[in-house]
Amino acid sequence: MKNSQMPYKQLLLFMISSILISIVVLSILQKEIKSKPAPSIIHEAPSQPDLTGLYKMSISWHESSVGQQTYRLNADLLNLSDKPVVFIKSGFGSNHSIMLENESGQEPPMTKQGAHAKALFENWPNRDQSLPVIVLSGNTSRETINLAHFYELKPGKYRLKVRFREQLWLSDPFSSKQQDTFMIDVLSNELNFEVKK
Amino acid sequence: MLVSAYTLFVLNVPLVDASILIDTSSTIYVPTASPPPGSGVNASVIVKQLPPDYLGGASSDFLSALNTQFPGWTFNTGGSLNGTLSINKYQAYATNSGGGAEFDAVYLKSMTDPSLINLHWIQMITTNVPIDPNAPNSYIDPFIANYEYPQLPFYYSPISWDPDYHEDTHKNYSLATYSFYDAPFRNYPSPPTSFFMPPTGVSWRADLILASWDSELSGGTGTVNLYDGVSWGFIIQRYPNSSPSFYSGYSGSIQISAVPEPSTFVLVLSGLAFLTVFRKSRVG
């Protein structure tokens, strides 16, 4: 027991040497680390491709609605890219948002169906009734609705746009790979119309 | 991921005088799916077993959902059909943000069934995450039928403006077949906050049955006969995250290499120095 006790002189020597060694090692390491590059990103996240002008949403009145006050509306997604794309169709509401304003810039009251459609859009990408739709290069996917089923349209002037937000795939959306997928979020042209008495 | 084409057999379902046969002999069956690597999500999507459960008819919940969503309609129960329901695909799928099941089937009508033009699919969903937050936990799918009038209780509609949802697109009169396709999706729930907590989950079950309607409407309502069908669906289980999510909601994958901090080296070398000096002092 006596032999294992360290004299004060040796303890002091040990402490000083430890501190000195620590300082030397720390300075060497800091120098080495400074010269190293920043932590490397091994797999770089894929960037969103430039989609400008490749996918267009346009709205128009269905031919049976022109002058008939039935407000049957076509919403067309046009694929101007050079590749076919797939998206999951699930009723109009889940991926389309109707933007309607009256003359005073207010959104008119919604019907029960309109409120349901809005809830689906806000709840995206959750969906029940689904089927994949392939839109070939240069082709259009059309969905048709009756605007009067979504809003209580009273006499007056209105401005209308439709927003389409959806994930597109360049391959089978349900395959395990799902490599080529990207989001689009596009606004349609504007339609101005009047509901007469 | 297990993908197996079942070289099974035509499954004979309950021994009753008449019932739908469920054929899984060429089903593409994927029982489970996981989020893509690098998503930072620790979850699994599991579909119900193959073959799906046979349903002898509409349950009381099914009838209740029909009567709630389609007041004034008459729904008769008790019948069953004689054709064959072939399941082409029944597979789990998973993305970075959620998952679901793809179910693809076709019904081959028998001679004794009602005429194909009068046959319709009706599907009830039971889930803890309704597609519309205002919907009950059990509801007829779609909850609001394709925004068209009159509202019909069928999955595909004989009055749909959209050909994809029109029943004629899915009926083949020369082959006497009627196909069904669905691929529901739900977001992953929030993960448990502790490894000691059970996984959080989403359950989604469909009761899919065939029905007949004579296309007659009286005051916007009609009479429907409900037959037999199948129950299918999926669950999602979410576990505590095994690693921090660096890119929440982004589809890319990211991995950062670990570099030990200087203090680690200093600590180790100090310890070695201490041992050396201590040993020397003892020897001395």
Interface residues (C-beta under 8 A of the other chain):
Chain A: N3 S4 M6 Q10 L13 F14 S17 S18 I21 S22 V25 L26 L29 Q30 I33 K36 P39 S40 I41 I42 H43 E44 A45 P46 S47 R72 I88 K89 G91 F92 G93 K112 Q113 A115 H116 A117 A119 L120 N123 P125 N126 R127 D128 Q129 S130 L131 P132 V133 E143 T144 I145 N146 H149 F150 P173 F174 S175 S176 Q178 T181 F182
Chain B: M1 V30 A33 P36 G38 Q91 Y93 T95 S97 G98 E102 I125 V129 I131 D132 P133 N134 D141 P142 F143 I144 N146 Y147 E148 Y149 Y155 W161 D162 D164 Y165 Y181 D182 A183 P184 F185 R186 N187 Y247 Y250 S251 G252 S253 I254 Q255 I256 S257 A258 V259 P262 F265 V266 L269 S270 A273 F274 V277 F278 S281 R282 G284
